[in-house]
């Protein structure tokens, strides 16, 4: 059986899966699985494909490439498109610094975040878990999956660092 095709089928059928889990399912070595995942990732990076294989928090999953997301969004339910500026601010803070308590988030923002956290929680953008008498807030897995926010931030940072190093004066090094 073709291992690469098998791994591709398993990833396609999942909503995100680790190499270790694929290894358990297939009975193959984790290093073989990681190699197959890397090959699949390279295959799907070409312009011939509308999806790409991405790893987020150790989980591999196929995502629509950004160039096609406007078209695909016409057939999928997009519940996160209408976030206010304040909600986006909280999302950005949680993305970079989270998980945080409400008090820590208020400290970052310089104002109360209760209403915003409540609305984001109801929308499924953030999840909360008990920490003593308060809650820890973090971005929900479904929000991360739908928006690919971590992958997008990673690309922006990589592009920014590459651009910065390309523009750096050689005499400064």
C-alpha positions in Angstrom: 0.0 0.0 0.0 1.2 3.5 -0.9 2.0 5.1 2.5 1.8 8.7 1.2 -1.6 8.1 -0.3 -2.8 6.4 2.9 -1.5 9.3 5.1 -3.2 11.8 2.7 -6.5 9.9 3.0 -6.3 9.9 6.8 -5.5 13.6 7.0 -8.3 14.4 4.5 -10.8 12.5 6.6 -9.8 14.1 9.9 -10.4 17.5 11.3 -6.7 17.7 12.3 -4.5 14.8 13.3 -1.0 14.3 14.7 1.7 12.2 13.2 1.7 10.1 16.3 -2.0 9.3 15.8 -1.5 8.4 12.2 1.4 6.2 13.2 -0.9 4.3 15.6 -3.6 3.9 13.0 -1.2 2.7 10.3 1.2 0.8 12.4 4.1 2.6 10.7 7.0 4.5 12.3 6.4 8.1 13.2 9.5 9.2 11.2 8.0 7.6 8.1 4.7 9.4 8.7 6.5 12.7 9.2 8.4 12.2 5.9 5.1 11.4 4.1 3.4 14.5 5.6 6.3 16.6 4.4 6.1 15.1 0.9 2.3 15.7 0.8 2.8 19.3 2.0 5.3 19.9 -0.8 3.0 18.3 -3.4 0.1 20.5 -2.4 2.1 23.7 -2.3 2.1 23.9 -6.1 -0.4 26.1 -7.9 -2.1 23.0 -9.3 -4.0 22.5 -6.0 -6.6 24.7 -4.3 -5.8 23.3 -0.8 -2.7 23.0 1.2 -1.5 20.8 4.1 -0.8 22.9 7.2 0.4 22.1 10.7 -1.1 24.0 13.6 -0.3 23.1 17.2 1.1 19.7 16.0 -2.1 18.8 14.1 -2.1 18.4 10.3 -5.1 19.3 8.2 -6.0 20.4 4.7 -7.0 24.0 4.3 -8.3 26.1 1.4 -5.5 28.2 0.0 -6.1 31.9 0.7 -6.4 32.7 -3.0 -9.5 30.6 -3.2 -11.1 31.3 0.2 -13.4 34.1 -1.1 -15.0 31.6 -3.5 -15.2 28.7 -1.0 -16.6 31.0 1.7 -19.7 31.4 -0.5 -20.7 27.8 0.2 -19.5 27.6 3.8 -20.9 29.2 6.9 -18.6 32.0 8.0 -19.6 33.1 11.5 -16.5 35.0 12.3 -16.5 37.6 9.5 -18.4 40.3 11.5 -16.1 40.9 14.5 -15.9 44.5 15.8 -12.7 46.4 16.2 -12.8 45.7 20.0 -13.4 42.0 19.4 -10.5 41.9 16.9 -8.3 43.6 19.5 -9.1 40.9 22.1 -8.6 38.2 19.6 -5.1 39.6 18.7 -4.1 39.9 22.3 -5.2 36.3 23.0 -3.4 35.1 19.9 -0.1 36.6 20.9 -0.3 36.4 24.7 -3.1 33.9 25.6 -4.4 32.1 27.5 -5.2 35.0 29.9 -7.5 35.8 32.7 -10.0 38.7 32.3 -7.9 40.8 34.6 -4.8 40.2 32.6 -6.6 41.0 29.4 -8.1 44.2 30.9 -4.5 45.2 31.9 -3.3 44.8 28.3 -6.3 46.8 26.9 -6.5 49.4 29.7 -10.2 48.9 30.0 -12.9 46.4 30.9 -13.3 43.4 28.6 -16.2 41.5 30.2 -18.8 42.3 27.6 -16.5 41.5 24.7 -15.3 38.2 26.3 -18.9 37.2 26.9 -19.9 37.9 23.2 -16.8 36.2 21.9 -17.5 33.2 24.1 -21.1 33.0 22.8 -19.9 33.2 19.2 -17.5 30.3 19.8 -14.4 32.5 19.2 -13.0 32.0 22.7 -13.2 29.3 25.2 -12.8 29.5 28.9 -11.6 27.2 31.6 -11.6 27.5 35.3 -8.4 28.7 37.0 -9.2 29.0 40.7 -11.9 31.6 41.1 -11.5 33.1 37.7 -11.4 31.9 34.1 -8.6 31.5 31.6 -9.6 32.7 28.1 -8.0 31.4 24.9 -9.0 31.2 21.2 -11.2 28.2 20.4 -9.9 25.4 18.3 -12.8 25.9 15.8 -12.0 29.6 15.4 -8.3 28.7 14.8 -9.3 26.1 12.2 -11.8 28.2 10.3 -9.7 31.4 10.2 -6.3 29.7 10.0 -5.2 32.7 12.1 -2.1 31.1 13.5 -0.9 30.0 10.1 -1.6 33.4 8.6 0.3 35.2 11.5 3.2 32.8 11.0 3.4 33.6 7.3 3.2 37.3 7.9 6.0 37.2 10.5 8.2 35.0 8.2 7.6 37.4 5.3 8.3 40.4 7.5 11.5 38.9 8.8 12.6 37.9 5.3 11.9 41.4 4.0 13.7 42.9 6.9 16.8 40.8 6.3 16.7 41.5 2.6 16.6 45.2 3.2 19.3 45.2 5.8 22.5 47.0 4.9 25.3 44.5 4.5 27.8 46.8 6.3 25.6 46.5 9.5 26.3 42.8 9.8 
